[in-house]
């Protein structure tokens, strides 16, 4: 059962709903809603959009807590930067709290209804795995003569599992040095035609809100390499840089001796009940 939810503002400050600000079951945050249109024999435009919900909270003998919530929520609204709701320390969704309507006020207790705007329509949990080059000794070619360089096979690392039943957005972080790096996950090849120097990293972000390909140097300089990324003919083409991770188990392979992080982003319409 979901135990904790906290709101983290854009400035990094957080406030929970387990006391002295009590949200009880926070029923409004537990629901889910898909947007769609009815067709003659089915649905069209199926998506998960931003949605608005209400939750009731109360405080006892702690008006400063309500002042803190007001300050954090107002600052995010004024800045146009959403805060983040975090469930059980794992699942996150971006949110604003644009409204508070007091329902009951006594000398020792205040009950108020908060309007919460869930910006993403989904809750997300990230899982990151780090991968080092590990070449299968039996996968290379065995030549009868010596050559000034080795002929190695693809590095078959492992497998990655997606048990959600739906495609998952992924983020790849490739660490230099490497030239024209690529990683093959399942049927798709993620490739960027660029040189990544030592101490720099390449970040390929396929989340719905980002879709960026950025090289970041050791000094923090950011270079947009979107135009250098292989995009094929789009999703399902086999060379799409932002291809999501398909359901089931996929193999991972690459060549070039570089290390990389693979972050799979699980999405749910509501926080898990278990």
PAKOLKOL-922966 format. One record per atom (N, C-alpha, C): residue in one letter; x, y, z. Coordinates in steps of 0.001 Angstrom, whole numbers, plus 500000, padded with zeros to 6 digits. Layout:
BEGIN
AXYZ
...
***
This chain:
BEGIN
X500845498806500000
X500000500000500000
X500878501241500000
X500529502243499200
X501268503482499151
X501332504108500539
X502529504480501002
X502693504963502360
X502993506451502448
X503846506981501563
X504241508377501690
X504163509094500343
X503763510357500397
X503853511259499258
X504371512592499774
X505361513152499090
X505852514467499463
X505922515356498231
X505874516653498473
X505968517634497393
X507325518314497497
X508128518223496421
X509416518895496374
X509313520063495403
X509563521260495907
X509433522464495099
X510646522631494190
X510541523598493295
X511618523843492351
X512916524266493010
X512843524835494232
X514060525252494937
X514682524135495766
X514070522931495704
X514627521779496414
X514025521522497778
X513249522464498319
X512609522242499622
X511439521279499471
X511174520496500522
X510120519483500463
X509167519626501639
X507954519144501424
X506964519068502489
X506164517791502304
X505983517046503379
X505258515779503324
X503822515940503784
X503072514846503642
X501656514858504010
X501368513840505120
X502398513532505929
X502228512570507011
X502264513243508381
X502385514561508425
X502398515313509656
X503574516278509698
X503370517467510250
X502116517984510827
X501050518343509795
X501396518273508494
X500387518436507446
X499896517041507079
X498607516756507342
X498071515410507156
X497176515368505913
X497502514452505021
X496697514276503823
X495840513031503845
X495928512278504960
X495196511016505100
X495455510122503884
X494448509705503148
X494670508759502040
X495016509444500721
X494911510787500648
X495216511535499422
X494531510883498210
X493243510634498367
X492487509886497367
X492624510465495961
X492613511787495846
X492654512407494534
X493918512131493751
X495014511800494443
X496280511520493767
X496409510061493361
X495492509224493793
X495609507788493530
X494858507338492276
X494018508195491733
X493226507797490575
X494028507865489284
X493381507478488185
X494014507534486866
X492958507914485841
X493414508464484722
X492471508877483682
X493180508918482341
X492643508194481358
X493085508276479966
X492146509209479223
X492705509983478295
X491890510833477444
X491671510126476111
X490455510203475571
X490161509492474323
X488898510064473689
X488681509697472437
X487452510044471735
X486793508768471239
X485481508745471270
X484749507572470803
X484689507568469279
X484951506411468694
X484827506232467257
X483687505256466986
X483451504929465732
X482321504058465410
X482476502675466016
X483693502168466023
X483918500839466598
X485216500805467410
X485437501823468203
X486652501849469005
X486924503229469576
X488197503485469845
X488626504739470438
X489708505366469563
X489773506679469565
X490838507405468878
X491434508426469841
X492636508891469512
X493277509922470327
X493545509484471743
X493879508210471943
X494107507685473289
X495438508219473824
X495378508951474925
X496586509515475515
X496332509825476985
X497404510150477693
X497275510569479092
X497720512023479181
X496781512910479473
X497053514336479476
X497176514867480904
X497589516124480984
X497573516829482258
X496166516787482857
X496088516523484149
X494767516490484767
X494783517223486102
X493602517675486507
X493429518422487749
X492664517570488745
X493087517600489993
X492407516822491025
X492422517608492335
X491668517142493311
X491591517806494620
X491959516834495728
X492637517353496728
X492938516568497932
X492667517458499140
X492213516849500213
X491938517580501450
X493035517291502458
X493582518350503048
X494642518192504048
X494246519001505283
X494868518663506411
X494610519424507638
X495878519510508473
X495941520541509274
X497052520701510216
X496474520958511605
X497231520547512631
X496853520783514023
X497987521544514700
X497684522733515175
X498646523535515938
X499957523758515184
X499880523931513864
X501102524182513103
X500811525069511903
X500371526311512142
X500079527205511014
X501305527488510161
X502508527389510736
X503732527630509964
X503876526618508827
X503304525425509016
X503376524407507969
X502557524819506755
X501375525385506998
X500570525889505885
X501261527062505199
X501928527899505984
X502675529010505394
X503794528489504490
X504459527418504923
X505523526826504116
X504961526270502811
X503836525550502889
X503213525010501684
X502827526139500726
X502256527201501263
X501862528341500432
X503079528956499759
X504167529134500516
X505362529754499951
X505944528912498829
X506031527604499027
X506613526722498009
X505730526660496769
X504416526494496978
X503495526374495846
X503434527672495054
X503396528820495751
X503334530107495063
X504603530383494273
X505742530036494841
X507014530269494147
X507074529469492850
X506598528228492884
X506605527403491669
X505640527957490625
X504460528394491068
X503501528952490130
X504043530232489496
X504635531103490307
X505153532369489794
X506305532151488821
X507120531122489080
X508267530836488224
X507872530061486979
X506663529496486976
X506250528665485852
X506996527349485801
X507540526951486944
X508313525707487038
X507610524764488002
X507151523601487557
X506417522717488462
X507311522097489517
X506692521758490633
X507370520952491622
X507221519480491269
X507596518609492210
X507549517172491965
X506873516477493136
X505867515657492839
X505294514767493838
X506062513457493803
X506488512986494964
X507289511763495055
X506553510775495953
X506200509613495397
X505473508585496137
X506420507474496561
X506447507214497864
X507283506155498436
X508748506262498017
X509206507477497745
X510605507702497420
X511039507177496070
X510099506675495236
X510454506056493960
X509732506661492766
X508431506846492898
X507610507255491766
X507428508757491781
X507628509408490627
X507567510862490558
X506635511340489447
X506027512490489701
X505263513175488666
X505364514671488932
X505461515458487868
X505539516901488034
X504152517459488347
X504116518483489201
X502815518983489656
X502906520435490091
X501776521118489970
X501580522435490565
X500460522343491593
X500498523250492567
X499407523378493543
X498905524820493445
X497977525087492516
X497580526467492242
X496516527035493185
X495907526186494013
X494759526683494782
X494659525977496125
X494283526739497144
X493977526203498465
X492708526870498960
X491691526063499289
X490400526585499725
X490068526049501107
X490247526867502162
X489952526404503522
X488507525941503664
X488346524818504334
X487013524256504574
X486576524453506024
X487503524280506951
X487205524415508373
X488374525119509058
X488067526094509910
X489097526809510658
X488668526879512117
X489514526346513006
X489284526440514445
X490569526972515084
X490563527288516369
X491783527796517013
X492961526815516935
X492691525520516773
X493784524542516782
X493903523726515501
X492958523905514566
X492970523058513378
X492500523833512151
X493171523555511029
X492741524103509745
X492635522953508762
X491485522863508088
X491295521888507013
X491105522651505713
X491876522278504696
X491794522997503435
X491832522027502262
X491192522409501185
X491197521586499970
X492205522166498987
X493159521329498578
X494182521733497625
X493781521288496228
X493952522160495267
X493832521779493858
X495232521458493356
X495397520250492830
X496699519788492344
X496594519508490851
X497502520074490087
X497564519829488646
X498701518852488379
X498348517645487923
X499330516612487602
X499732516822486140
X500937517355485949
X501340517847484642
X501569516741483623
X502127515613484036
X502557514587483088
X501476513589482714
X500475513436483562
X499477512400483310
X499955511017483689
X501234510893484086
X501792509602484485
X502727509808485673
X502964508703486391
X503996508638487419
X505159507843486842
X506385508265487122
X507559507630486525
X508533507140487595
X509141505983487305
X510219505459488152
X511387505079487254
X512585505562487595
X513763505302486778
X514605504177487380
X515124503314486499
X516055502268486905
X517277502366486008
X518449502597486602
X519680502788485840
X520644501631486071
X521214501110484980
X522251500080485056
X523483500577484318
X524655500285484870
X525919500708484271
X526532499529483526
X527054499780482323
X527585498714481485
X529027499013481076
X529914498048481355
X531322498110480955
X531540497190479765
X532543497481478919
X532818496586477792
X533290495221478290
X532728494178477702
X533130492820478047
X532995491971476789
X534084491753476095
X534057491046474825
X534084489545475044
X533177488866474385
X533154487411474401
X534372486887473667
X535232486160474372
X536499485705473786
X536278484823472577
X535142484171472479
X534908483266471357
X534160483902470207
X533871485215470317
X533055485835469289
X533861486498468193
X535197486677468388
X536016487340467394
X536434486389466291
X537093486954465290
X537598486159464176
X539020485702464469
X539333484476464149
X540657483922464400
X541408483844463075
X542394484763462869
X543143484800461616
X544460484045461773
X544980483391460707
X546220482605460806
X547462483478460868
X547361484785460641
X548515485678460678
X548248486814461654
X549322487416462154
X549189488544463064
X548891489824462294
X548078490676462892
X547748491970462314
X548010493051463374
X548247494293462940
X548563495351463901
X547385495762464773
X546216495178464552
X545063495478465390
X544239494202465528
X543390494177466538
X542581492989466814
X541260493075466065
X540748491914465699
X539404491808465125
X538500491215466198
X537818492076466903
X536964491609467974
X535512491589467565
X534733490771468224
X533308490708467935
X532551491739468734
X531261491772468518
X530422492644469315
X530489492231470774
X530401493200471657
X530392492916473078
X528952492645473510
X528640491382473793
X527298491001474246
X527305491081475763
X526629492057476278
X526714492302477708
X525715491486478505
X524488491700478227
X523476491132479106
X522119491315478441
X521102491244479248
X519746491506478787
X519111492553479688
X518090493212479178
X517321494155479974
X515856493758479849
X515154493766480968
X513761493317480987
X512817494490481192
X511754494510480439
X510661495463480598
X509402494658480890
X508999494639482151
X507863493824482575
X506569494629482672
X506587495887482227
X505415496746482398
X504307496440481396
X504647495742480302
X503643495467479279
X503485496579478265
X504184497707478469
X504135498831477542
X505558499290477239
X505797499897476070
X507131500437475783
X507536501472476827
X508829501475477180
X509341502405478180
X510326503381477542
X510197504684477783
X511224505620477336
X512557505276477998
X513662505561477314
X514967505292477901
X515869506514477769
X516926506514478578
X517968507519478512
X519308506791478467
X520155507144477516
X521488506570477395
X522523507637477723
X523483507298478577
X524610508176478867
X525885507436478491
X526546507899477440
X527742507247476904
X528966508057477319
X529964507385477897
X531141508067478425
X532308507938477447
X532932509098477113
X534062509097476200
X535325508567476859
X536370508298476038
X536437508656474620
X535826507570473728
X535185508008472636
X534668507090471637
X534331507872470372
X534290507169469255
X533998507779467963
X532791507087467359
X531809507864466945
X530574507341466360
X529992506198467200
X529747506445468475
X529287505365469348
X527881504890468985
X527658503588469193
X526320503035469018
X526102501910470011
X524847501747470400
X524425500660471280
X523221500010470621
X523203498687470583
X522069497955470027
X521295497316471176
X520033497686471279
X519156497115472307
X517975496491471595
X517861495179471715
X516818494483470981
X516996494699469496
X515958495113468767
X516060495285467316
X516520496675466887
X516830497562467841
X517115498952467468
X518571499330467741
X519123500142466838
X520490500643466958
X520433502140467281
X521033502518468419
X521089503902468866
X522491504422468532
X522590505337467559
X523897505743467058
X523967507253466871
X525151507802467182
X525409509226466984
X526725509363466234
X526706510104465140
X527884510293464292
X528701511460464837
X529471511205465881
X530223512272466537
X531372511673467339
X532354512502467653
X533484512105468493
X533260512635469897
X533308511737470869
X533130512106472275
X534493512029472954
X535094513152473318
X536430513131473928
X536427512475475303
X537619512159475775
X537771511657477138
X537260512712478126
X536680512246479211
X536117513097480271
X534831513803479849
X534345513541478639
X533049514061478220
X532039512928478193
X530773513273478141
X529730512259478067
X528654512704477087
X527991511725476518
X526899511957475575
X525608511508476231
X524630512411476306
X523351512080476927
X522260512059475859
X521653510884475682
X520559510695474726
X519295510490475544
X518411511463475515
X517224511439476372
X515978511284475512
X515355510104475600
X514168509807474802
X512872509966475553
X512878510652476709
X511635510851477436
X510750511805476653
X509462511712476879
X508491512460476070
X508711513965476145
X509233514463477276
X509372515903477448
X510710516434476953
X511666515555476722
X513006516025476395
X513369515806474931
X513623514556474535
X514058514208473187
X515277515044472795
X516374514863473517
X517579515638473274
X518783514722473130
X519797515210472411
X521089514538472283
X522147515596472583
X522762515517473760
X523654516560474240
X524999515953474651
X526097516585474228
X527419516219474730
X527812517224475812
X528270516707476941
X528632517550478074
X530109517328478382
X530905518403478354
X532339518301478600
X532628518257480088
X533898518026480443
X534270517972481853
X534149519330482527
X534062520409481737
X533872521742482304
X532405522157482335
X531517521268481846
X530100521566481850
X529578522180480564
X530437522359479561
X529993522908478279
X529061521925477596
X527909522396477140
X526891521555476521
X526833521823475021
X526919520753474222
X526877520858472771
X525709520039472242
X524844520676471469
X523673520003470914
X524085519150469723
X523924517831469843
X524282516907468758
X523047516240468155
X521894516867468306
X520660516277467785
X520781515962466298
X521395516870465535
X521510516675464083
X522443515523463723
X523290515106464669
X524245514021464414
X523673512646464779
X522495512622465364
X521896511359465805
X521165510683464650
X521287509361464580
X520600508585463549
X519134508406463956
X518220508884463105
X516800508826463445
X515984507953462495
X516651507335461502
X515955506450460587
X514735507111459991
X513660506343459943
X512379506896459496
X511406507013460663
X511964507068461860
X511111507209463034
X510977505913463807
X510043505914464697
X509843504781465608
X509586503494464831
X510283502436465226
X510117501132464597
X510987500918463383
X511803501899462994
X512622501768461785
X513907500975462023
X514275500760463275
X515474499994463582
X516700500842463845
X516651502134463519
X517781503035463775
X517293504361464360
X516251504304465157
X515659505523465720
X516297505797467074
X516941506962467208
X517720507278468401
X516874507346469664
X515559507608469523
X514695507728470692
X513730506541470825
X514074505413470229
X513207504228470297
X513008503796471750
X511755503616472182
X511523503135473550
X511876501659473687
X512069501245474921
X512379499853475217
X511114499013475083
X511121497974474225
X509890497196474028
X509596496303475230
X508351495884475404
X508029494936476470
X508793493629476284
X509056492957477385
X509769491683477330
X511240491857477623
X512043490884477201
X513480490880477446
X514229491183476153
X515166492139476216
X515951492543475052
X517436492341475344
X518197491938474322
X519647491840474472
X520289493207474271
X521460493386474859
X522234494617474735
X523590494268474134
X524005494992473090
X525329494761472508
X525884496090472005
X527214496172471949
X527866497366471438
X529332497047471191
X530026497941470510
X531453497784470256
X532113499142470405
X533391499134470728
X534113500389470828
X534804500618472151
X534544499774473151
X535280499870474399
X534806500944475350
X533713501630475076
X533239502678475976
X532260502107477001
X532056502874478063
X531078502525479085
X529825503374478886
X528698502859479365
X527469503644479266
X526491503246480360
X525578504172480648
X524469503924481559
X523184503818480741
X522361502863481099
X521036502707480498
X519993502955481583
X519165503962481360
X518092504276482298
X516753503992481636
X516026503018482175
X514678502702481700
X513681503414482603
X512671504015481997
X511730504835482747
X510352504185482680
X509970503579483776
X508663502929483867
X507593503979484113
X506474503893483422
X505384504853483564
X504100504151483979
X503403504758484938
X502120504247485409
X501120505387485472
X499852505062485259
X498809506082485343
X498557506516486792
X498866505659487728
X498657505949489147
X499783505318489934
X500072505801491146
X501107505160491965
X500700503717492283
X501661502817492468
X501313501421492722
X500613501244494066
X499734500258494125
X499030499937495363
X499819498970496228
X500785498291495627
X501584497340496400
X503053497677496258
***
